[in-house]
Amino acid sequence: MPPMLDKPTAPDAPRRSRPPAAPLFAAAVSFSAGILLQTYTAKPAALYFACTIGFALCSLLALRFATGGRRALIAYAGAVLAFLPAGALLTAAHQSRPAPTATLLNYATGDEVTLTGYVARGGSLRAGRSLRETLDLAVEEAQFDGQTSQPVTGSARLSLYVPGSRFAWEADEEGVEESVAPPVFEYGQRLRIKAKLRPPTNYRNPGNMDYVSWLRGQGIAVLGSAKSTNVDVLPGLGGSSIERIRSRVRRSVLQQMERLWPAPYAGLFQAMVIGERGLVGRDQRLEFQRSGTFHLLVVSGMNVAIFAVFLLWLMRWLRLPMEYAAVSMIVLTCGYAWLTDLGAPILRSVLMIVAYQISAILNRGRAPLNTVSLAALVLLIVNPEALFDPSFQLTFVAVLTIAGVGVPLFQRTTTPLREALIAVDDIGRDLTLRPKQTQFRLDIRAISESLGTIIGLRPARWLVPKLTYTLVAAAELGLLSALMQVSIALPTLWYFHRINAHALWANMMVLPLTSVLMPTAMLAIAFSYVANWTAWPFALAARWSLQGILLTVHWSGGTQLPDLRVAIPALSAIAAVVIAYALALLLARRHALLTAVSLALLAFSAWYAVQHTRAFEYDHQRLEITAIDIGQGDSFLLVTPNGHTLLLDSGGLLGMSHSDLDIGEDVVSPYLWQRGLEQLDAVAFSHGHSDHMGGMAAIIRNFHPRELWCGPNYPSREVESLLETADHFHTARVERHYGEHFEFDGVQFEVLSPPKDWELKPRGQDDASMVLRLTYAGHSALLIGDIHKRMEKLLVEDSEEHHRSLHVDLLKVAHHGSNTSTCDEFLDAVRPSYAVISSGIRNPFRHPRPEVIERLAQHRAKTYRTDLFGPVTFFMDAEGVHASVPR
């Protein structure tokens, strides 16, 4: 039989177009564009359905009837376009679903109610302002005192505290012993609890988190608190049997961690390995945030990936066939993810690992970019709203950077070096490699020969390749860390307003340590079930790794220099980053020069986003006084027509609160950043109560004001700590006294209280509030803190004695509208045209009191309340005062 010859190709034969390397990437982008389209335009679902069918038919027709080399490309384009209306259609379907009605909301009045139900999320101890337990209760019945029990729907997130403890509502600050930890309840336990419920609310300032939607996504309808002594355990179990098994296994693992490692290491191990952050204090979390390593305290894709790689290495060490090793790794990885909280980052990582390993089992090309895109598509199909989740965006930008930029970059730089370092002494392998790789191996041998004359040839031949390999791995780690920091700069600035100069080297240090910590900690836990003495070597190695991580975090996060807080990037900066990132993805596999240029543009765009933030918007003609919505407390922003700023009070949580929320960091700062502010000219606090000055330390850290104003204050621990913070950040302390007149950028201020002879006491600090009267363009406002009726009458007497009018256009109502203030005599003297009350929605004090509202109405003051309107802004000019509220 004659040999078969290859059929010659005609010169004019059409070229076959190459299929895309990652076909699902374009599909995921198109699907995401459809979600955005429906979210911001809301077209009819029928239109999207018709477009989806139309594009899909075009794709099928192209495959059937199109001719030439571009048939597959046309069909692929039609399929990708079909994903756009499909994403919009699915989003419309999700938006049209009726939200379940939680009848439990009818009992969220602040009065005590008896709840019966089962634990839907196992209780966990929380460190912070108090040691307490939080749990989610799936409520079945609710009952007010004196009424019959009624069936209800909905879940409550409850905080259980020990009565009589240092942080209990009724306790004094001094003379009370620390509380013992309340019992920890497990999933499925049936409980009867007497609690006080409240509906979750948002702080309605621009830039603040949508807390209500976040809770709704977790199935939580109401929040509440209860004494641990008001909890009765009922017979029987509720919920899912599978979830009960998971809860018991998880609780057992947490207990083993507490036996293996002492506090505070146990709490950190629980956070890093299993995702239980309850025993990690806020200050410690802040250090991790400031060092750029907070992801270590969240069981995320990185943890799952480390676990999966360790399992794969272990299976290969046990010499299991590749298929069995892959299947075992998938099963155990899914089991680990199931044991954690199965959050979105973990689910994303598991999807990518499973897809990657299945493609390996099927002997298909494992394109990382395709795997990332598949995971994104699956999650967006299940929940289109995940596209707007910061965690989703950060995770996929990071993984997309690794798959779309890092992998191609390493393939042309460090991967050939890694290949060349395999069996360096095998001369026969030189013939299978490229010339540059062969020359690299010759250089390694030459260096080994030279070093061998000093330490011996055999040690040198072992040491030089190992050191070179370590240097290559370090270069990869540094490059990858730099790529990650640059790529996530925009979402980090947008959501967290933070950029950390030390994050690059901090992550280079902690990632290898975490790669040791995760497997050794898991081995320690596993062996502890056999015998404690078998676990201690692994537990010791894990502890050493953790100490190394803590040392790195303390060095980078414990200093103030690397932590840069910035406002939201300008629109031009956002566009620059998006364009540069798209170019980096497109050019990563092109010519080396194009790749280098695209990466340089990406780095420049990240710098540009840091430097070019949103311009501070203010009225250039009028004085602005804004009552920020901070709940039960005070915080007022004053902006002069020249753009100079003063923040009077910062809000804060009351001493009876069981939350770790920092109002200054989590509420006031995001509002100021949203407006484009990065520095304040001055800050002030009226008196030393936490609902007025509790968030001021965070404000000073974030905005570095030049001056801190305050009146004479009782030297409490909180006040002293705040003054130390001001000194640390070089904020000049300015103590204002009675009778003082001063000017702030054209605004005239006068200090009216407290009197010179006022005795400062630990109790009664409300009446020691610094009272400021400001005047601008012939009109005035009176900011009076929390003074009571006694001090109001003293102000009236003092004004009469000095023949000074107290009349103002705008009055900041004292003490959040409490009936202890705002007496008729005072209102007769002040005669305000406008009044503003800063109070929290459904606050436990029922502020503002109806009597106060009535007195203000009788004096014809137009009253605005932050609990009703959110942030309220007043503009003052020569024509008078004008109020503005959000629509």
N, C-alpha and C positions, 0 to 999 in steps of 0.2 A: 504494500500500500504506500503510495507516495506520501511524503510528509505534507501535513496541512500547513498551508501558508496563511499568514494573517491577511485578511481582506484589506486592500488598500482603501484609504479614505479619500473621497473626492475632495479636491481643493475647495470647492464651494459648498461642502457639507456644513449644515448649521452647527454652531457650537452649542454644546449642552451647558446650560447654566448650572453652576454649582449650588447644591442645596445649602441653606443656611446652617451654620455650625450649631446653633442653639435655636431651633424653630419655635420653642415655647416662650422664649424671651419676648419676641414681638407680640405674641398672643397675650402674654401677661400685661404688657404695656397697653395694648389696645383695650383689654378688659378693664384695666384701671381707668383709662380715659373715659370709658363708658360710665363708670361709677361717678366720676367727677361731673360728667355731662348731666346726668340725671339729678345729682345732688344740687347743682346750681342753676339748672334750667327747668327741670320738672316737665318734660314733654309727655304726651299721652303714651301709655304702655303699648297701645296697638301700633303706633308708629315704629317703635323699637322692634316689635315682633315682626312686622313686615320687612324691615331692613335686615334683620337677622336672617330670615328665610331667603330674602333676595340675594344677599351676599353668599350665603351657603350654596344656593342654586348656581350662582355664577362660578363658584369654585368647582362644583361637580361638573358643570357643562364644559369648563375649561379642560378638565381632565379627560372628558369624553370626546370632545370635538376639536379642541385646539391642536394645531400641528406645529412642528418646529421645536427648537431646543428650549424655547421659553414657556412651554406648556406648563411644566411643573411650577415655574415661578409665578405665572398668572394665577394658577389654582391656589398656590400658597398665599398670595396677596389677598385673594377673595376670602380665604379662610380666616386670615388675620383680621380683615375688616369686619367679618361677621362677629368677632369677639367684642367689638366696640358696642354695637346696639345690644348684644347679649348681656354685657355688663350693666348697661343702663336698664334693660328690661328686668334683670334680677334685682337691681336696686329698687326699682319701682315696686316690685312684688314685696320686698322687705318693708318698704315704707308704708304700704297699704295694709299691712297686717295690724289688726287692732291690738293695742297694748293691753295686757291683762290688768284687770282692776283689782287692786288690793284693798279689800274692805277693812283691813287692819288700820288703815289711815284714819278711820273714823275715831279710833281710840288714842290717836297721837295728840292729846290735848295738854300734856304736862301734868295731868292728874294721875294718881296711882291707879294702876289697872292690873288685874290678875290674868296672866297668860298661861295657857296650857299648850304644849306642843313637844316636838322632839328636836334635838340638837342637829342642825343641818350642816354645820361646820364645827368640827371639834374645837373645844376651848383651848386657848393658848395664853400663857402668862405674858404680860407686857411690861417692859421696863420703861422708865421715864419719870414723869411727874409723880407717879405712884405705881406700886406693884399691884396689878389688877389682872383680871382675866376677861378676854373678849370671846364671844361666841355668837354664832348665828342660830336663831331659833325659828324653825318652821312652825308658825302659830296655827293651831287648830281651833282654839276657843279663846275668847276674851271676855272679861267681866269687870265692870266698874263696881265699886263698893255699894252695896245695897241694891244691886240689879242682878238679873239672871244672866247666866253665861250664854253667849251667843257664838255660833260657828263663824269663823272669819277665814280669809285667805290672805297670804302674804307672809314674808319673813322679816324678823327684827334682828338687827345687830346690837347686841347688848354688851355693856361694860359692867362687870361685877366688881365691887370694891368692898373692902372690909370696914364696917362701921367702927368708929372710934380710932381709926388709924390716923397717922400724921396728915394724910391727904384726904380724909373723909370730909364730907360737906360740913358736918357739925364740929369738926375738930379745930382746936386752936393750933397755931404754928409751933408753940413751944410747950414743953412739958408732956408730950404724948409720945409713947413708945412706937417704934416701927411696927407695922402690921405683919401678921403672918400671911403666907400666900394662901389664897382661896383654893378650894379643890378644883381640879381640872376635869371638866366633863367631856365625855367622848361622844362621837357621832352616834346617833340613834337613841341615846338616853332620853327618856320622857321626863319632862320637868314641869313644875308649876312655879311660876316666878311672879312676885309682885314688883312691878317696875314702873318707871315714869317714861313715857314715850314722847317723841317729837318727830315731826316729819323732817327729812333731810332738806337742807336749803343750800342755795348757792350764794356766794358773795358776787354781787351783780356788777362788779367793776369790769371794765374792759381788760382783757388779759388774764382774768382769773379762770381757774379750772372749773369745768362743768361737773361738779361733785355729784349732783343728783343723777345725771345720766350714767356716771361711772358706777354708782351704787345700784342703779336699775339694771345695768348689765350683769351684776352679780346676783340679781334677784332680791335685793334688799329694798323693802318698802318704807321702813321706819327705823329710827335710832332710839336708843334708850339706855338707861342705867338702873342698876338695882343693887341693893345690899346683898352680900353673899349669904347673910342669915335669912334672907327672904326667898331662898330657893329650896324647894322640896323635890326630891327624886321620886318619881312615880314608877309603879311596876310596868313591865312591858317595854318593847322596843319599837322604834319607828324607822322609816326610811328604807334604803336598799340594803340587802344582805351583803352584796358585793362591796358597797361603800363601807359597811361596818367592818368587813375584813381589812380593807385598805386602811381604815382609821386605826385599827388595832395594831397592824403591822407598823404603821408610821409611828404610833405612840411608843411602841416597843423600841424602835430604832432611836427615837429621841431620848428615851430613858437610858439606853445603852451609852449614848454619847455623854450623858450627864455622869455616868459611872466612870467612863474612860478618861474624861478631861475635866479639870476643875473649872469653876467660873473665873474669869469671863470667857475662857476658851470654849467651853461647851456651847455657849450661845452663838459664838462665831462659827463653830463647826456645824451647828444646826442650820444656820443661815446658808452657809456655802455648799453644804452637801445635800440638804433636804429641803431648803427653802423656808425654814421657820425662823423669821427675823424678830420674834417677839422679845427676846432677851438682849437684843442689840440696842443700846441706848441711842438717843438722838445725836449726842455729841460725837459718838463713834461713827454713826452713819454720815455725819457731816464731814468728818475727816476723809472717809472713803470718797464722798462726792467731790470734795475739793482736790483730791489727788487724781481724779479721773478714773478711779478703780471701783466705783460703786457696783459695777456689774458683778463683782465677786460676791456680793451679799445677796444676789438674786440667782436662783437656779435657772440659768439661761441656756441658750444653745451651746455656749462654750463648755459648760459643765457636762452636758450630755455628750458633746463631741469628745471630750477628754475621756469620759467613761467608755464610749464606744471604741475609741482607739486602743485603750488599755485592754478591753475585752478581746479585740481582734488580735492584739499582740499575744495575749495569754492563750488564745485558742491556737495560734500558730506555734507557740512555744510547746504546747501539748501535742503538736503535730497532727491536728485535725485536718481533714481535707477542706479545701477552700469553701465548698458549698456548705458543709456542716458548720464551719466556723462562721460563715456569714449569717446563716439561719440562727445559730445560737446567739450571735451578737445582736441580731435584730430582736429576738425574743427578750433577752435580758435588758436591752436598752429600753424597750417598750415597758418592761416591768419597772425599771428605775423611774421612768417618766410617770408611770401610773402612781408610784409611791409618793412623788412630789405633788405639788398642787395642780399639775397639768395645765399650767398657764399657757398663754399664746406663744411665748418664746420657746418653751419646751416642745409644744406641739409642732411648731415650725421645724425645729431641729430634728425631731423624730421623723417627720415626713421626708426631709431631705436625706437623712441617713438611710431610711428604708428604701427610697427610690434609688439611691446610689448603689446600695448593696444588691438590690434586685437586678439592676442593670449589670452588675458584675457577675451574678449567678447566670444570667442569660447570655453572657459573653458579648454584651453590647458596649459600645463606646460610652464611657462615663463622662459626659460633658458636665462639669460643675455648674456652668451657667444654665444649662437646661434643667438640672436638678433643682436649682434655686427657683427657677421660673415655675416649675411644676408645683412646688410647695406653695408658692404665692398664689397660683391659680386655685388650688384646692381650698386654701383658707379664705380667699375672697369669694369663691362660689358659696361656701358655707355661710360666710358673714361679710357682705360687702362693706359694712361700716368699719371693719378692721383696717381698711385703707387709711382711716383718719386717726388710728391709734398711734401715739408716739412710739410705743414699744415696737409695733409692727414696722414702722418706717425706719427706726434706728437699726433693727435687726436686719432687715433686708438690704438697706444701704450698705451695712458692714459686710454682709455675706456676698452681696453683689460685687462689692469692691474686691473681695478675695477672689471670687470666681471669674469676674470679667476683666480685672486689671492685674491683680496679684499673680494669678496662675500664669497668664501669658508672659508677664514680665520675668517671672522666675524661670520659665521654660527657656528663655533666651539668655539668662544671666547665670543663675546659681545652679540650676538643674544639670547643665553639662559638667560643672565642677563636681557636683555630687557623684555623677556617673563616673567621672575620671578617678575619683578617690576610692572606688571599689577595687579591691585586690591590686593595690599599687605595685606590688612586687611581681605580679604576673605579667611578664613581658609579652607573652602571646596575646594578651587582651589588647595590647597597644594597636594591633592590626585591625581590630573591630571598631575602633573609635575614630573620630574626626581628627584632623591634624592638630588643631589647637588643643584638643583634649590630650592627645598623645604628648605634645610638648609640655603641657601642665604636669603630666605624670613624670616626665623626665626631670623637670625642675624639682618636684617633690623628692625624687630619688637622690638628686644631687645634694639637696639640703640635708637629707638623711645621712648621706655619706660624710658630709662635712661635720655634722653634729656627732656622728659616730666616732670620730677621732677623739672626742672629749668624754662622752658618756658610754660609749660602746655601740657597735653597729646594730645589734639586735634591739636594744631599748630605743635607739634613734629611729629605726624603721617602724616601730610601733607608735612612738610619740609624735613624730612630725605629721603623719596622716591624720591622727586623732585631733591634734591641735588645729590643723587646717580645716578639718570637718567642723570643729567647734566654731571657728571663725566664720565659716560659710553660714552655719546655722544662725549665729548671732547677727550676721549681716541680713539674712532673710527676716529674722525677727524684728530687727530695727526698721527695715524697709516696710514690712507689713504693718508694724505699729504706726509708722508715719503715714502710710496710705490710709489706714483706718481713721486716724485723728483728722486728717484733711477731709476725708469723704463725709464724715459725720459732723463736720463743723457746723454746717447750716442747720440741721435739725437740733443740734445741741444748743446753738444760739437762740433758735426760735422758741424752743420749749423750756430750756433751763437757764438761758441768759448767762451761760458760764463757759469760759474757755480757760484751759489749764495748761500752762507752759510746761509743767512737769509730767503731764499725762504720758508723754512719749516714753521717757525713760522709766517712769513708774510702771507702766504696763510691760516694758521689756524685762523688768525685774520680777514682777509678780506672776506673769504668765508661766514661766518655767517652774516657779515655786508651786503654783496651782496645779500644774501637771504632775507634780510629786504629791501634793496634798490630797488630791481627789482619790487616786487609787490606794494610797496608804491608809487614808481614813476609812475607806470602804472595806479594805482588808482587815483593819482593826475591828470594825464593827462586826464583820462576819466571823472572825475568829473568837470574838468575845462571847459568842453564843456557845462556843465549844469549851473554852476555859480562858479565864482572864489573863493567865500568864502567857498564853500563846498570842495574845493580842498586843502586849505591851511594846514589842519592837516596832510594829507598824504605828501604834499610837504615838510613840516617841518621835518617829520620823515625821508623822503628820504635824505634831506640835512644833517641831523645829521649823518645818516649812511655814506654818502659820506665824511663828515669831518673826521669820524673815519677811513675810508679807506685812505684818504690823509695823515692823521697823521701817520698811519702804514707805508705807502709807503715812506714817508719822513724820518722816523726813519731808515728804512732798506735800501732804495735806495739812500738816501741823504748822506750816509757815504761812505767812500772809502774801508773800510775793507772787506765787504762781497763780493765784486765784483772781481771774479777771471777770468781773460781772459787767455785762453790756446790755444795751437795749436791743430791740428787734432790728435785724438788718433792714436796710433800705431796699426798695423794690429793685433798683438797679443792681445791687449786690446779689440779691436772690437770683435774678436772671443770669448774672455772670457765673454763679456757682453751678446752676443747672446746665448751662451751655457747656461750661468747661468739663463737667462730669460726663455729659453725653459724648463729648469729643474723646475723653480718656477711654471710655468704653469702646468707641468705634475704632480708635487708632491703636489700641493696646496690642493688636496682632499685626500691625503694619510695620513699615520701615522703622528702624531703631530711632532715627532722628525725629520722625513724626511722633513716636511714642514719648520720647523725651520732652518734646515741645508741649504735648498735651498734658503731661504730668506737671510741667512747670506752670502751665496756665491754670491747672486745678489748684496748685498750691497758692498761686497769686490770687485766685478768686476767693479762696478761704481767708487769706489775709485781708482782702478787700471787704469781705463781709464783716470782719471784726472791726475794721476801721470806719466803714461807712454804714452807720446805723440810722434808723429812722429819725428824722429831724423833730425836735421838740416843738409841738404845736401849742401855741397859746395866743391869747388876745393881746395885740400890740397897743390897744387903746384903753383897755379897762383892767382893773384889778380883779383877779379871780380868787374866790374862796370856795373850795370844794370839800364837802363832807364825804369822805370815802366810806363806802359800805364795808365795815369791818365787824359787823355783828354787834354784840353788846360791849361797846367801848367807844372811844373817840379817836379820830384821826382826821386832821384838816390840812389840806394843801393850799398854801397861798402862793400865787404867782403874780409878780408885778408886770406892768406893761413892758418893762425892759427884759423880762425873762428870768429875773432872780426868784429864787424859790425858798420857801420856809415850810417845813412840816411840823405842825403843832400836834403833839401826841401821835402815838404809833399803834394804838390798840394793843390788845393782848388778851390772853385767856384769864378768866377769873380763877382764884385759888381753888375753888371747888370743882373746877373742870377736870375731867379725867382724860383729856386729849393731849397728844404730843404736838399738836399744830402750833407753829410759830406764826402769829399773825403778821409780824414784820417781814419775815422771809417768804411766807406762802400766800399772803394776801396783798399787803401794801406794796411790796417790792415789784411783783408782777404788774400791778397797775401803773406804777411809775415807769417801768421799762416799756410797757405798751405805749405810753405817751412819748417815749423817746428820751426820757431822763436817764442820765448816767451819773450825775453828781448833784447834790443839794447844797445850797449856800448856807443854810442854817436849819437846825432842828431844835425842838423845844418840847418839854413835857410839863404839864400843868402841876402834877403832884405824883407821889410815889406809889400809886396803886397800879396793879398789873394790867388792868383794862385800859390804861392810858400810856404806860411806858413799857409794857411787857415785850413789845416787838422792836423797841428802839435800838437794842444792841445789833440786831440784824440790819436795821436801816443804816447804822453807822458803818458796819462792815461793808455793806454793798454800795453805798453812795458817798462815803467819805466827806461828810459835811465839814465846812470850815469852822462852824461854831455850834455849840450846844447851849441853849438857854434853859435856865431853870430858876425857880424861886428858892427860898430857904426850905429845906426838906429835912424831915427826921432821918437820921443816918441809918436807914435799914440796910439789910444785906443786899437787897435788890438794887437800891439806889447806889450803894457803894460799888457794886459790880458794874453797873452801867457807866459810872464815872471812870472806872478803871479802863473799860472798853474805849471810852472817848479818848483817854490819855494814850492808849496803845496806838490808836489810829491818828494821833496828832490833831484831834478835834479840840479847839480851844473852848474851855468852859467859861461861860459868862453867866454870873448870878445876877438876876434881876431883882430889884428891891422896890418896895412901896414908894410911890411918888416919882419914880424915874421916868424921864421922857427921852426917847431916842428915835432915830430915823432909820428905816430899812428901805433903801432904794426908792425914796419918795413917799413912803408910807410912814405916817407918824404913829408911834406907839406910846402908850402910857400904862404904867403898872399901877393898878388900883388896889391890889390885895396880894398877899396877906399884910396886915398892919405891922409896923415895926416891932410892936410889943407883943406880937402873937407868940404864944407858947407852943412849941412843937412837941407833939406827943405821938406815941406809936399808934394810938387810936384817934379817930377824929381827923385823919389827914385830908378828908374831903374839904373841910373848911380852910385848909392851908393851901388850897389850889391857887396857882398864879393866875390872876385875873388881868387880862389884857384888853385895852380899848384901842382900836386902830382907826385911823382917819385917813381918807384919801378923797381928793377932789370934792371936799365939802360934805362928804357922807361918812358914816362910821359904822363899826360893828363891835360887839362886846362878846368876848370869849371867856367864859367864866368857870370852866372846869366842872367840878362836882360840888360847889359850895351849897350849903343848906340855907334855910330861911333865916337863921340867926345872922349869918355872914351877909346875906342879901340886905337885911335891915341895917347892918353896920355900914354897908356901902351907901345906902340911901342917906343915913345920918352924916357920913363923912362928906358926901357931895353937898349936902345942905350947909354943913359947917364951913366948907371952902367955897361956897357959892358956885358950884360946878354942876352943870347939867349932866344927867345920866342918859338922856335921850339918845338912842341910836336907831339906825335904819334896820340893822340885822342883829338878832340876839341868838347866840348859841345857848339853848336851854340847858340849865344845869342838871347834872346827875341823870341824864338820859330820860328825863321826863318823870322822875320820881316825885311823889307827893311831899317829899321832905324839902322840896325847893319850889321856886317860881311862885312866891307869895304875891298877893294883890298889891301890897305896898311897893314891892320892887317893880312890878309891871306898871304901876301908876307912874313911877319915876322914869322908867326906861322908855315906855310907849313905843315898842318896836313895830315897824311895818311888816317885817318878816321874822320868822322864828324857825330854827332848824333843830331837830332832835335826832341824835345818833343813838340808835338802839337796835337790838337784834330781834329778828322775827321769832315770835312766840318764846321770848326769853322767860326764864323762871321767875323774874321779878314782876312780870306783867307791865313793864315799862313800854311806852309812856302811860301814866295813869290817866283815866278819863277825867279826873278832876283838873289835872294840869291842862289837858286839851281844852276843857271848858273855860278855864280862866284865860287862856290865850285867845280863845274865840271872843270872849267878852271884851277883851282889850283890842279887838280887831286886828290881830296879828295873823298874817297868812303863814300857816305852819306847814313845814315840809319835814318828812320823816324818812330816814334811810331804810327803816323796816318795810315801808310801803313803796318807796320810789327807787331804792338803790342809791347810788351816788347822786348827790344833789350839788349843783354848782350855782354860785351867785356871782354876778358880774357887777362891779361898782365903778361908776364914772360920774361926771358932773351932772348927768341927768337923773341919777338915782341908782337904785339897786334893782337888778333883774335876775329872776330865778330861771334855772334850766334843769330839766330832769330828762333821763333817757326815755326814748320812745319804745 
